[in-house]
């Protein structure tokens, strides 16, 4: 009897995870896709902020360095959930108040754009420190030789600094990507339909909490394993030609 009950329970769980109704598989996959899009956008935005922030901290003036130090300190000190709530609600409200003050109508910011922007700002603070350390790892002789040849700063960064720092930066950037994929779950608090929010809705409707949260965990695990494989390949590519590294 217990075996039959277990088989029935397993069949019921599989029915709930089917792609088409009454299954919720399509909802979970849609949430996963939203999570990947947000993570990709936030990681890209954070990387751009990180490159600018790292060069600003190393080569900027005193005011630039102080402002960047405040930015990275505050963002890394305050929990991501609090930052998301502040940036999502307070900044949106401030923008709308400013628009109304100038005689314009209120705007409704896209949840996707807001999620990318919020997590991108958070990622940028961590990426700044990762990339700053990677830049410092570039041999000083290489940079001095390029300067001695009269290479302008922008060309020096593109031809010398960025390629040489890549192999040192990739492990840290890989961690930031994995953090971005998991931080998308925090956007559930503002009602955006990423994987965690879709999972909560499915579990709340069917009361099959174990089934859906285990399925969500499996999807996050597959995403992490796939991401780790890709970054491992990228790191081997970036280290090609270095002693003791195989392509």
C-alpha positions in Angstrom: 0.0 0.0 0.0 2.8 2.4 0.9 4.5 1.6 -2.5 1.3 2.4 -4.3 0.9 5.6 -2.4 4.5 6.6 -3.2 4.0 5.9 -6.9 0.8 8.0 -6.8 2.5 10.8 -5.1 5.4 10.7 -7.6 2.9 10.7 -10.5 1.0 13.6 -9.0 4.3 15.6 -8.6 5.2 15.0 -12.2 1.8 16.1 -13.3 2.3 19.4 -11.5 5.6 19.9 -13.2 4.3 19.3 -16.7 4.8 22.1 -19.2 1.2 22.5 -20.1 -1.8 23.0 -17.7 -2.6 21.8 -15.2 1.2 21.6 -14.8 3.2 24.7 -13.9 6.3 23.8 -15.8 5.8 26.7 -18.3 5.6 29.2 -15.4 8.8 27.9 -13.9 10.7 28.0 -17.2 9.4 31.5 -17.8 10.6 32.6 -14.4 14.0 30.9 -15.1 14.3 32.8 -18.3 13.5 36.1 -16.6 16.1 35.3 -13.9 18.7 34.7 -16.6 17.8 37.9 -18.5 18.0 40.0 -15.3 21.3 38.3 -14.2 22.9 38.8 -17.6 21.8 42.4 -17.8 22.9 43.1 -14.2 26.2 41.3 -14.7 26.9 43.3 -17.9 26.0 46.6 -16.3 28.0 45.8 -13.2 31.0 44.9 -15.3 30.9 48.2 -17.1 30.6 50.0 -13.8 33.4 47.9 -12.4 35.8 48.7 -15.2 35.1 52.4 -14.9 35.2 52.2 -11.1 38.5 50.3 -11.0 40.3 52.6 -13.4 38.8 55.6 -11.5 40.0 54.3 -8.1 43.5 53.6 -9.5 44.0 56.6 -11.9 41.3 59.1 -11.0 41.7 62.3 -9.0 41.1 62.6 -5.3 37.4 63.5 -5.6 36.8 60.6 -8.0 38.6 58.1 -5.7 36.7 59.3 -2.6 33.3 59.1 -4.4 34.1 55.6 -5.6 35.3 54.6 -2.1 31.9 55.7 -0.7 30.0 53.9 -3.4 31.8 50.6 -2.9 31.8 50.8 0.9 28.1 51.6 1.2 26.9 49.0 -1.4 29.0 46.2 0.1 28.0 47.1 3.7 24.2 47.3 3.2 22.4 44.0 2.5 21.3 43.5 -1.1 17.6 43.2 -0.1 17.7 46.6 1.7 19.4 48.1 -1.4 16.8 46.6 -3.7 14.0 48.1 -1.7 15.6 51.5 -1.5 16.6 51.7 -5.1 13.3 50.2 -6.4 10.9 52.2 -4.4 12.7 55.3 -3.2 14.4 56.1 -6.4 11.3 55.4 -8.5 9.3 57.7 -6.2 11.9 60.4 -6.3 12.0 60.3 -10.1 8.2 60.6 -10.3 8.2 63.5 -7.8 10.8 65.3 -9.9 8.8 64.7 -13.1 5.6 66.0 -11.4 7.5 69.0 -10.1 8.4 69.9 -13.7 4.9 69.3 -15.0 5.3 65.9 -16.4 3.2 62.8 -15.8 4.3 59.9 -13.6 6.1 57.0 -15.3 5.8 53.3 -14.6 9.3 51.8 -14.6 9.5 48.3 -16.2 10.1 45.6 -13.6 12.7 44.1 -15.9 14.6 47.3 -16.4 14.4 48.2 -12.7 15.7 44.7 -11.7 18.6 45.0 -14.1 19.5 48.5 -12.9 19.2 47.7 -9.2 21.3 44.5 -9.3 23.7 46.2 -11.8 24.5 48.9 -9.2 25.1 46.2 -6.6 27.2 44.1 -8.9 29.2 47.2 -9.9 30.5 47.8 -6.4 31.9 44.3 -6.1 33.2 44.2 -9.7 35.1 47.5 -9.0 37.1 45.7 -6.4 37.6 42.5 -8.4 38.8 44.4 -11.4 41.0 46.8 -9.4 42.8 43.8 -7.9 43.2 42.3 -11.4 44.6 45.5 -12.8 47.1 45.6 -10.0 48.2 42.1 -10.9 49.4 43.3 -14.4 53.2 43.4 -14.5 54.3 47.0 -14.1 57.0 46.5 -16.8 54.4 45.9 -19.4 52.6 49.2 -18.7 55.9 51.1 -18.4 57.1 49.8 -21.8 53.8 50.8 -23.4 54.0 54.3 -21.9 57.6 54.5 -23.1 56.5 53.9 -26.6 54.0 56.8 -26.3 50.9 54.7 -26.2 47.9 56.8 -25.1 46.0 55.8 -21.9 42.9 54.5 -23.8 44.9 52.4 -26.2 47.1 51.1 -23.3 44.0 50.0 -21.4 42.6 48.2 -24.5 45.8 46.6 -25.7 47.7 45.9 -22.5 45.8 46.3 -19.3 42.5 44.7 -20.1 43.8 41.6 -21.9 46.4 40.9 -19.2 44.1 41.4 -16.3 41.4 39.1 -17.8 42.8 35.8 -16.5 43.2 37.2 -13.0 39.7 38.7 -13.0 37.7 35.8 -14.4 37.5 33.7 -11.2 36.1 36.7 -9.3 33.8 37.6 -12.2 32.5 34.0 -12.2 31.6 34.3 -8.6 29.8 37.6 -9.3 27.8 36.0 -12.1 26.7 33.2 -9.7 25.8 35.8 -7.1 23.7 37.7 -9.7 21.8 34.6 -10.7 20.9 34.0 -7.0 20.2 37.7 -6.2 17.5 37.7 -8.8 15.4 35.8 -6.2 15.4 38.9 -4.1 13.3 40.7 -6.7 10.4 38.5 -5.6 9.9 41.0 -2.8 8.9 43.6 -5.3 6.6 41.2 -7.2 8.7 40.6 -10.3 8.0 37.3 -11.9 11.4 35.6 -11.8 11.9 32.0 -10.8 11.4 32.3 -7.1 8.3 34.4 -7.5 6.8 31.9 -10.0 7.7 29.1 -7.7 6.0 30.7 -4.7 2.9 31.3 -6.8 2.8 27.7 -8.0 3.4 26.3 -4.5 0.9 28.6 -2.9 -1.8 27.6 -5.4 -1.2 23.8 -5.3 0.2 23.6 -1.7 2.9 21.3 -3.2 5.7 23.3 -1.6 8.3 20.5 -1.5 7.8 19.7 -5.2 8.1 23.2 -6.5 10.9 24.4 -4.4 12.9 21.3 -5.1 12.3 21.9 -8.8 13.4 25.5 -8.5 16.5 24.4 -6.6 17.3 21.9 -9.4 17.0 24.6 -12.0 19.3 26.9 -10.1 21.8 24.0 -9.7 21.7 23.3 -13.4 22.3 27.0 -14.2 25.2 27.1 -11.7 26.9 24.0 -13.1 26.5 25.2 -16.7 27.8 28.7 -15.8 30.8 27.1 -14.0 31.6 25.1 -17.1 31.5 28.1 -19.3 33.7 30.2 -17.0 36.2 27.4 -16.7 36.5 27.3 -20.5 36.8 31.1 -20.6 39.5 31.0 -17.9 41.5 28.4 -19.8 41.2 30.5 -23.0 42.3 33.7 -21.1 45.4 31.8 -19.7 46.4 30.2 -23.0 50.1 30.5 -23.5 50.9 30.8 -19.8 53.2 28.3 -18.3 51.5 25.2 -17.0 48.2 25.9 -18.5 46.6 23.7 -21.1 44.2 25.0 -23.7 
